[in-house]
């Protein structure tokens, strides 16, 4: 039975109750954000193959990067359902996957673990209550992002218009959070914050 969630861009996305899980080291994927991932472990490759190009899977960050074969207990409890946009072969038998974040989720109960972890998925809905404070914070985050784009010679000016035109403050915070040079624990805390007003304040 699919669960219908509202994706980062406001579209309605049906998410199956069970999905393959791909654990990642030192990386956090946010809804609405496109990210490349290098995949080499056998179970991770099996999860990617099970999802297939265009399919969905869950990406969860490991608590300890050294854990070679993580189970649910070794992963942070807030994860991101992603769509696999592209799979490319890389050297040494690994794959490069381009994924697009769809929704926050809480993976529970591993149904199977061979050849990959398959988990029950509980999508988490954002809480976005319009208020004057929220709108002020939204404008502040846009202004700060535009200042950073001005300071960075490697970022095109068009990005300033793009940032200002994002349709929701939740999408803005996730895009900004994905680029912040912060420890994975801090990024996980931003992923776990479903209240958009609180996330704006933190960003």
ChimeraX attribute file (.defattr): number of C-alpha atoms within 10 A of each C-alpha:
attribute: neighborCount
match mode: 1-to-1
recipient: residues
	/A:1	8
	/A:2	10
	/A:3	13
	/A:4	13
	/A:5	18
	/A:6	16
	/A:7	20
	/A:8	24
	/A:9	14
	/A:10	12
	/A:11	11
	/A:12	13
	/A:13	15
	/A:14	14
	/A:15	20
	/A:16	15
	/A:17	13
	/A:18	20
	/A:19	23
	/A:20	28
	/A:21	32
	/A:22	24
	/A:23	26
	/A:24	20
	/A:25	16
	/A:26	12
	/A:27	19
	/A:28	23
	/A:29	32
	/A:30	29
	/A:31	23
	/A:32	22
	/A:33	20
	/A:34	19
	/A:35	18
	/A:36	14
	/A:37	15
	/A:38	14
	/A:39	20
	/A:40	16
	/A:41	16
	/A:42	14
	/A:43	21
	/A:44	23
	/A:45	19
	/A:46	19
	/A:47	24
	/A:48	24
	/A:49	14
	/A:50	18
	/A:51	19
	/A:52	16
	/A:53	17
	/A:54	13
	/A:55	16
	/A:56	26
	/A:57	29
	/A:58	31
	/A:59	27
	/A:60	27
	/A:61	25
	/A:62	25
	/A:63	18
	/A:64	13
	/A:65	14
	/A:66	9
	/A:67	12
	/A:68	11
	/A:69	11
	/A:70	19
	/A:71	14
	/A:72	17
	/A:73	10
	/A:74	16
	/A:75	20
	/A:76	19
	/A:77	17
	/A:78	20
	/A:79	30
	/A:80	28
	/A:81	30
	/A:82	27
	/A:83	21
	/A:84	21
	/A:85	17
	/A:86	15
	/A:87	18
	/A:88	11
	/A:89	12
	/A:90	13
	/A:91	8
	/A:92	7
	/A:93	11
	/A:94	16
	/A:95	19
	/A:96	17
	/A:97	20
	/A:98	18
	/A:99	26
	/A:100	23
	/A:101	24
	/A:102	29
	/A:103	26
	/A:104	29
	/A:105	22
	/A:106	19
	/A:107	26
	/A:108	15
	/A:109	12
	/A:110	18
	/A:111	13
	/A:112	11
	/A:113	13
	/A:114	10
	/A:115	14
	/A:116	20
	/A:117	23
	/A:118	23
	/A:119	22
	/A:120	19
	/A:121	26
	/A:122	19
	/A:123	22
	/A:124	17
	/A:125	14
	/A:126	16
	/A:127	13
	/A:128	15
	/A:129	9
	/A:130	11
	/A:131	10
	/A:132	8
	/A:133	10
	/A:134	19
	/A:135	14
	/A:136	11
	/A:137	20
	/A:138	22
	/A:139	14
	/A:140	15
	/A:141	21
	/A:142	21
	/A:143	15
	/A:144	11
	/A:145	18
	/A:146	18
	/A:147	12
	/A:148	12
	/A:149	18
	/A:150	15
	/A:151	10
	/A:152	10
	/A:153	9
	/A:154	8
	/A:155	12
	/A:156	10
	/A:157	13
	/A:158	9
	/A:159	14
	/A:160	18
	/A:161	11
	/A:162	12
	/A:163	19
	/A:164	18
	/A:165	11
	/A:166	14
	/A:167	13
	/A:168	15
	/A:169	23
	/A:170	23
	/A:171	21
	/A:172	24
	/A:173	23
	/A:174	24
	/A:175	19
	/A:176	17
	/A:177	24
	/A:178	21
	/A:179	10
	/A:180	11
	/A:181	9
	/A:182	10
	/A:183	11
	/A:184	16
	/A:185	15
	/A:186	14
	/A:187	21
	/A:188	21
	/A:189	14
	/A:190	23
	/A:191	24
	/A:192	19
	/A:193	18
	/A:194	17
	/A:195	15
	/A:196	24
	/A:197	22
	/A:198	15
	/A:199	21
	/A:200	25
	/A:201	14
	/A:202	13
	/A:203	16
